[in-house]
Amino acid sequence: MFGIPGKQAVTLTPAAANQITRLMAKNDHSGLRIGVKKGGCAGMEYTMEYVQATDPNDEVVEQDGARVMIAPMAQMFLFGTEIDYETGLLESGFRFNNPNVSEACGCGESIKFNTPDSAA
């Protein structure tokens, strides 16, 4: 929908592709849908959910056996994002390296996106 021909909307690091592929196989899911919703102290939050079927309006990214669907309303916010999976001593999870984010809260769960006025 908001793509550039020949360029994927999001990219996955090998760690993220491996984790998504493992989750898909373990739970027999078709893929992982990512999106954004209002919430959190910075205004927006990422969403992730397992899905059994692709919505015809989803942007589908397939990389190294992993399948990510981008919800239609999130496509313009996620374009150019690299998704990584990090494992730490106390927590493990997906990290979104998103060039469209202008601010993030201290906990890292909430984000604010660039607006046309702030991008100049």
N, C-alpha and C positions, 0 to 999 in steps of 0.2 A: 504494500500500500504506500509506504513512504520510502521505499528502497531505491537504491541506485543499481542499475543493471550490472550484474556480475559481482556485486558485493553483498555479503550476508548482513542482515540487520544487526545481529549480535554474533560474537565469537565466543568460543568456549576454550578455556585452557585444557590441556590434557587431563589435569586433575578433576576439573568440572565434568568433562565428557565421561571420564571413567566413573565418577560417582553417579551421574544421571543414568548411565547405562546399567550400573549395578542396581539402582533403585527400580528402573523399568523392569529388569529381569526378575528381581525378587518379588515384586508385587504384581507382575503381569499387566503393567500399564503401557499404554501407547506412547506416552511421553509426559513431559512436564510443561504446564502452561504458566507463563510468568506475566505479570501485569503490575499495575499501580493502582492505589486507591488513596482517598483522602484520609489523613490520620497522622498521629504522632505530633511531636512538638515542632517539627520543621514543616509540616503540612501534608506530606505524602509518604506512603510506605509501599515497598515492593510486596507483591503477593506471589505465592507459588502454590500450585495444586497439581496432583496427579490427574491425568485424564485418560479415558478409554478411547475417545474418538476426537478427531480434529474438527474444529468448527470451520466452516468454509471461509470465514473471514479472518482466521488466524494466519499470521505469518509463520511459516514452518521453517526451522533451521535444523538441518541434520548434519552432524559432524562426528566422525569416529564412532558411529553406532548410537550416539545419543540423539534424541529428538526433543527439541524445545519449540513450543508453540507460544507466540506472542499475541496476547489478547489485542483486539483491534484498537481499543482506546489507549493502549500503552505503547503502540508502535512508534509514535513520534517522540516519546520520552526515552525510549530504550535504544534508538538507532545509534550505532557506534559503540555500544556497551560490550565490554569483555566480562564474561562471567567466570569466576575462579572458585575453587573449593579449597579451603584452608583447614588444616587440622592442627589444633593447638593443645596445650596441656589441659586447659579447662573447658574449651569449647571447640566445636568444629562446625563449619557451615559454609554456605555459598556467599561470595563477596561480589558485588557489582562494581566494576570500575567503569563509571558512566561519565563521559565527557559533558553531558547535558546538566549535571548536578552543579548547582552554585553553592549550596550549603548542606551540611548534615549535622544532626544533633550529636551530642556527646556519646550517646549509647550506640550510635551507628545504625539504628533501626529506622530513622526518619530522615527524609531528604526534601530539598527544595530545588526546583528546576529553574534554569535560566529562563527569563522572559525576554521578549524582543527588546524591551527597554533596557534590561540589565546586560544584554549581550553586546551592546555597542561599546 
